[in-house]
C-alpha cells in the first residue's frame, strides 16, 4: 500500500470522528483492513506481504489522525473513546480487551506525543513494526556505543572435572484468576480465567494443572514445580530465574495486582530455596502496563517504572539473593552485577527496555538508562579481573522483538567480549531452544551460545519445563543440560495426583554429541539442516513434547523455520 492509501484512510477516519457517521468509503476501508481472527494473537512484526502492508497502513492512519487531533486539543477521553471503537471495528480484540489495552497505554503515548512536537506516525510505526513495508527515517534514531578503542585480553582456562549445578526457572506467568474447569476456549488473549464463562463458545474446559489453550499457570502448579525441583535436585549450586512472573491478562493489569503477584511468587521461591543463591531478572510482563520501562527522568507516579525497580531491589536484597551493592543499578534500570566467587561474574540485564512495544523508546531511544555503556564498563572490568561471565537476559540475543539498533549494539558488545562470556541464559519465548551467536554476518565464526530456559507456563500449546545445567567449574561453560517436563494431558486426567515430572532428555545424549563446545554446536546445527532425524528431535523438544503442538501438521519446510531462529548475527 502507498502513502495515498494512508492519506485516504486518514481522511475517512477524520470525517468519522467529526461527524460520527460511517461513509461508504469508511466502511470499505475498514472492511479491507479488518484483521482476520487467526491473526489476532500473531506478532505484527512477523506479518509478511499484504498483511505487513495492511498493518502498517492501519498503524500510520490511526496514529497520524489522532496525533493531529491531539495537537488541536482533543482530550484523552475523546481519543480513547474513538480508538477503542476503531480497535473493535478492525477486529483487533473484543471491546473489553480493546478498552483495557487502550486505557492502560494511551496516557504513555499521549505523554510522548505531547513532549515530542515533531513526532510522526511513521516514526512510531517504523520502530514498532520494523518491516520493509513500513519504512521510516532510521537515521533520526541512530546511536552507537563506542567499543573499538577497547583492547581484549584472552583468559587461559583449562577444563575441569569439577562441575557446578545450575537450575534455570523462567516464565512462570502465575495467573491468580486461573479457574480449573472454567472456560479454556475464549475470544480474549488469555483464557481459563474467572468471569469468562459468558464468552465460552465451546465445551472445552480448563484443566486442573494448566491447559494447552491460551492459559497461564494456577498457583498450585507454581508451588508443585518449585517443590519438585527442591525434592529432586539436592545439589543445586545456583538458581537463575530469567523473568516473567505476571500473567498474560494484559488488558486488566494494575500496579497493585502486579505488586501482589511479584511479592507472592518471589516469596514462594525464597521459601523453597532459602539456602541456595537465586539470581533473578525482570521479564517484560513485570511492568505496568506490560512492556513499559520508563526513563529515569519520568517521575509521574502514573508513568514511572520506579515502583517496580524499588520493589524488586527490596525483595531481592532482603531475601539475601543479592548484596546491597546491586541496589543502585537496579533502581537505575533493573540491571545489576555481582561475583558469586573469585573468577566468576554474573551480569543480569534488563533487556526488556529494547522491546519493540516499549513506547518509551520513542521518548529516549539512545541507550536507555545507560545500560549498554554500563555493560561495556562491567565487561571491561571483568576482563581486567580475569573473570568469566554468565549473562542473564530475559529477551534472547537477536530476537525479533528487540528494537534493531539496541539489538545491533548489544551483539557488537557481546561479540567484542566473547572470550570472557562463558554463556547466556534467556527466557521470553517459552520454547526449548538456543541461539548460536556468530561474529560474522555469514554465520561462520561462532561467538558464544545463549541457552533458553523454556517456561513453567503452558502458554500456548506447551508443557511446563525447567532446566538443570552442568557447568564446568573452571571454564564456566555448559557441559550438558537436562530438560525436565510433565505432560499436561496426563496430569489433567489425574487431577488429584501430583504431576509426573520426568527428564525428557539430556542435550548431549539426545543429539549424540561428545561435548558442547562452540565447534560441536556449530556442526550440530549444520547437520540438522540435512539430517531429518535431528531436525525432528529438535522440533519435538522445541515444543517440549506437547500433544497439542505435535498434533499439528508441520512438514519439513515448516520445521526448518524453527531452526532458522537459532542463527544470530549482527544486523547491518
N, C-alpha and C positions, 0 to 999 in steps of 0.2 A: 504494500500500500504506500501511497505517496503522501507528501505534506498536504496536497489538495484534499485528500480524504480526511485528514486530521482537521483541517480548517472547516470542511463541510460538517463534520460531526460536531465540532465545537459550536458552530452556528446553530445547529439544531438543539443542542443542549442548552445554549443560552436562551433561545426562544422558549423552550420548555420551562426553564426556571422562571423566566419573566412572566409568562402567561399561564403556566400550569396546564397548558394544552399540549397533547401529543399530535403533532402533524403527521401526515403520511410519511414524509421523509424521515422524521424522527423514528417512527415505528420501523421503517425499513432498515435504518442504521442499527437500531437495537437488535433486530432480527438477525442481521448479518454478523453482528459482533457478539451475540449471546454465547456464553461458554457452555459447551456440552457437559452433561452430568459427569461423564467419565473423566473430564479434565479438572474437576473441582479441587481435587487433592493433589494434582500434579504440580510440581515446582515450575513456575512460569519460565525460569531460566533454562529449562530443558525443552521448551517448545521449539519446534522447527517449522520451516516453510510458512504456509499460510497462518498457522496458529501463532507463530512467532510475530509475524507482521500484524496480526489481529490484536494481540495483547498489547503491542506497542502503540497501536492506534488508540485503543481504549485508554491506556495509561496517559498518553500525551493529551488526548482530547479532554478527559475529565480534569486532569491536573491543571492544564493551562487555563481552562474555563474558570475554575474556582480560584486560581491564583489571581486572575483579573478581577473576579468578584470580590476577593478579599482586599485587594488593593483599592477597590472602590468603596470599601467599608462594610461588606457583608459580615454579619455576626457568625460566631462559631456555631450557634444553634441552627441557623438557617443553612449554613454549609453542610452541617451534619445531616440535617433532615433530607436534603436533596441528594447527597452522596449515598445515604442509606437506600433511598428509593432506586437509584441507578444500580447499586450493588445487587439489589433483588431483581430488577428488570433484566440485568445482564447474566443472571443465574450464577453469580459468584458463590452465594450461600443463601441460606434461609434468612428471613427478615430478622429473626432473633440473633443469629450469628453476625449478620451484617451490622446490626445495631451495636452489638457489643464491641466488635473489632473497630468500627469507625469511632465510637465514643472513647475508646481507650487510646487510639493512636492519633486522632486528629489534633489534640492540643499540642503534641510534639511537632507535627508537621506544620501547623499554623505558626508556632513559635519560630521555626526555621524560616518560613516564608516571610514573616514579619521582620526578621532580623537580616535577611538577605534580599535586598531590594532588586538585585539583578538576577535572582534565581529564575530558571526557566524549566518548564516541564521536561524538556529534552535532557536536562542535567539529571533530574530525579529518575526518569525512566531509563536513561542510559546507564546509570550506576546500578539501579535495581535489577535490570534485565540483562545488561552486558551481552547484547547479541548484535550481529551484523545487521539485523532488521531494524535496530533501534539505535542508530549512530548518535553520538554527541561529541562535544569538544573535550576530548580526553586530556589535552594539554592543560586545560583550566584546572584540572585536579591532579596534575603530575607532582610527584615529590620523590625523594630518594634518601636513603640512609647511607652516608659515606662509609665505605669499609676498605677501599682499595689501599689505603695507607697502612693498614694493619698487617704486620708480618705474622706468619704462622710457624709454630714450633711443634713438631711431632713428639708425641709421648710414646716411648717404647715400653710396652707392657706385654709380658708373656701370659698365655692362657694358664689357667689354674685348674686343678682337680676339685678345688673347693667351690661350692656354689651357694647362692642365696635364693630364697623362695619369695616371690612377689605375687600377691593376688591383685588382679585388676577387676574392679567392680565399676560399672558405668551405666548411665541412662536408666535409672530406676523408674522415673516417671510415676511416682506414687499418686493415685487418684483417690482423694478422700470421699468422692461421690460415687465410687465404684459400687454397683449393685449386683451381687450374684443373682442369677436367674432373671435379671432385668432385660432391657432391650439391647441386643448386640448388633442390630441392623437398623441404623437410623440415617437421617438425612443431614447430619451435622458432622463436623470434623472428627469428633470423638464420641463414642457410644458407650453402652454399658453403664450409664450414669443415672442416678436418681432423678426422677422427673421427666424422663424421656419416653415413657411408655406411650404417651399420646402420639409420638412420632413413629411408632412401630408399624412398619409396612410388611412385616413377615412374621413367621412363628419362631424366628431364631432368638434364643435367649442366651444371656451371658453365662459363661462357665464360672464355677466357684473359684478356681485358682487364677484364672485370667481367660482371655479369649483371643482367637486369631483375627477377629474383625478389628475395627478401628477403636481399640480399647486399651487402657493402661492397666496399672498394677494395683490390686487391692492390698490393704495393709497386711493381711495375714500372709500374703505371698512375699511381701518385702521381708517380714520377720523370718519366714521359712528359709529364704535364700541366705540370710545372714547366719541363722542358726546352723544350717547345713555346712556352710563354709567353716564356721568355728569348730564344729564337731569333726569334720572330715579331714581338715588340714591342720595338723598340730605343730608344724614347724615353720610357720609364716614369719618372715623377717620384716616385711613392709606390706602395706596395702596402698594401692593407688586408686583413688576414686576420681574418675575423669568426667564428672559433671552430669547435669540434668536430673534434678530431683523432682521438679514440678511437672504436673500432668499436661496433656495436650488440649485441655479446655480453654483455649487461648482467647476466647471471646468473653470469658467471665472471670478472669483472674483479678486479684486485688492484692495490694501491698500486704494487708493484714493476713490474707489467706496464704500468700507465699511465705511470709514470716513463720506462720504456724507450721506449715509443711516442712520448711527447711529446719526449723528447730527440732521438730519431732523426728525427722529422718536422721539428721546428724547425731542426735542424742541416742538413737537406737544403734547406730553404727558404733558409737563410743561404748555403749553398754555391752555389746558383744565382743569388742576387741580392745578392752581397756589397756592391756599391756603391750599392744602392738602399735608401732608408729603408723599413722594414717596420713597420707598426703593428698588433700582434696583440691579440686579446682572447680570453677564455675562452669555451668552449661548455659546455653543461650536461653533456656526456659526459666532460669532463676530470676531474671529481671522482671519488672512490671512497668509497662506491658512487655511481653516477650520480645526478645532480641534488642531491646533498647538500653544502650550503655552510654550515658551522657558524659560529656567532657567535665572536667573539674570545675570550670567556671560557671556551670549551670547550678545555681543554688536554690532555685524554686523547689520546694518540697514535692510539688506535684510533677516535676520533671526530672529531678536529680536522681542519680543512682547511689548517692551517698548512704542511704539507708541499708542497701544491700551490702556494700563494702564494709560498713561498720558492723553489721550483724555477723557476717562470716568471719571477720577478723576477731571479734569477741568469742565466737563459738570455737573456731579452730585453735585459737591460742589457749582458751580456758580448758579445753579438753586435753591440753598437753601435746597436741599433734605438731604445733609449730612454736618456735621461740618468739619472744616479744619483738625481736629484730625484724620480723617479717611484716609487722603491722603497718609501717609507713607506706610500703608499696602496695599492700592490699587496699589501703584507703585511697591511694593514688589511682588505682585502676584494676584492682582484683588480681594482681600477679605478685609472685614472691620467689625467693631463692633461699636455699639452706644446704648445709653439708651434713648428711647423716653420720659420716665418718671421714677420716682423712682420705683424700684422693677421690672422693665421690661427691658430686654436686647434683642436686635436683633443681631444675628451673621449671616453675609452674606458671604457665601463661594464661592470660585471658584473651584467647583468640576470637572470642565472640564479638569483639568490637569490630572485626573485619566482616561480619555477617552482612550480606547484601541488603537485608531488610532492617538493618540498624540505621534508622533515619538520620542519626547524628553524624554519620559520615558526610552528609551534605553540609553540615554546620562546621565540623572540624575534621577535614579529610587527611591532613598531614600528620602521620604517625600519632594517632590519638593517644593521649596520656603519656606520650614519650616512651611507650613500651618497647618498641623495636630498638631505639637508641639505648635504652636500659639493657636490652638483651645483648647487644653488641658489647657493652661495657662489662656485663656479667660474664660473658663467654671469654672476653679478653683476660679478665682477672682469673678465671678458671684455668685458662691456658698457662698463665704465669705461675699459678699454684700447682700446676701439673695434676689437675683434677679431670676426671672423666665425668660425662654429663648424661643424665636422663632428662628429657624434656616431656612435660605433661601439658597437653593442649587439647581442649575439647574438640575443636574442628580440625580434621586431619590436614596435613600439608597438601596443597594443590587442589583442595576441594572446590567444586564449582559454586558452593555457597559463599565462598570468601571473595571479597572485592579484589579485583585484578591487581591494583598497584600494591596493596598491602601484602597480597599473596606473593607477588614477584619479589618484593624487598625481603620478606621473610625467608623465601627459598634461597636468595642470594646470601643471606647471613648464615643460614644453617649449612649451606654448601661450603662457605668460607671456613667454618669451624667443624667440618665433618670429622676431622681427625680426632676430636675430643668428644663428639656426640656419639655415645655408645648405642642409644636407642631413643625413639619417641613412642609415646603411648597416647592414644586418642580415643574418642567416643563418637557421639553425634549421629552416625549413620545407622546404628542398631544392628548392622550386619557383621558377620565374622569375616574380616578382610584385613588386608595390609596394603601399605603403599611402599613401593620401591622408588626412592628419590634419586634422580640422576643429576650429575653435574653438567651434562651437555644436552642440547635440545634433540640430539639424535638418539638419546637413551642408550649410550654405550658404556659410560663410566659411572658406576654406582657410587652414590654418596653415602647413604645410610638407609635404614629401614624404619618405618613407622608402623607400629602394631595397633590394631583396633580391638577394643575390648568387647564389642557387640552391645548387649543390653540385657538388663533384667526385664524390661517391658517387652511385651509381645507385639507392640505396635510397629508395623502391621504385618500379619501373617508370619510371625516368627515364634520360635521357642525361647524361653529365658535362658541366659547363659552368663557365665563369668569365666575368667581365665587364671591359670596358675603358671607363672613363668619360672623357669630355672635359669638363673643368671650366673655367668662366670664371675667369681669373686674378685678377679684381678682386672679383666678387660671390661666388665660390666655389660657385655653383650648378651643377647638372648641365646642360650644354648638349645632350648626347646620350650614349648609350652603345651599344656593340656587344656582342652576346652571342655567345660562341664555344662550339661544341659538337662532339662527334663521335657518330656513330650506333653504338651497341653491337652491333646485329645485324651491320652491315657489318664492324666491327672484328673481331668474333669469327669471321667467315667467313675472315678472313685473319690468323690469329694470329701468323705470322712477320713480318708487316709492321707498321710503326708506324700507329696510328690516324690517320685523315684528319680532322684538326680543320678546321672551316670557320666563317666568320662566318654565323650563322643569320639575323641581321637587325641593323639599327640602329633604335633606337626611333623616331626622327623620321621616317625613311623608311617604316618598316613601317606607321605609322599616319598618314602624310601630315600631320605637324604642322610648323608654322612655327617653333615653339620649345617649350621645356619649362617655360614659366612656370607659376605656380600656376593662373592662369585657363585656360591652354591645357589643362592636365592635367585640370582640373575639367570642362571642356567635352568633352574626350575621353572621360571616364568617363560623363558624362550621355548622350553619343552612343551609347556602347556598349550602353546599355540598350535602344536601339531599332534599332541597326544590326547585323544578323546577321553581316555580313562582319567587322566589327571584333571582335565577340564571338568568332567562330570563330578569328580570328587570335590573340586573347589566350589562348583555350583551348589552342590548339596550342603557343603559346610557353610557357604556364604549365607544361606537361609536357615542355618542351624537345624537341619533335618526337619523343618516344619512341614507337616502334612499339607496345610493349606497352600503353601508356596510351591511345593514339589508336585502337587496335582495339576498345576497349570502347564499347558503345553508350551515348552520352550525348546526350540530346535538348536542346532549347533550355532547358527548365526546369532540367535537370541542369547545364547550362553556367552558368546565371545564378548558381548558388550560389558559383561560383568568383570572380565579380566582387563579390559582397556583402562579402567579406572585405577588399576594397580600402578601404572606408569605415571610418575610425576617429574616434570621438567620445568625449568624456569621459563615462564612466558616471556615472549619478546614483542 
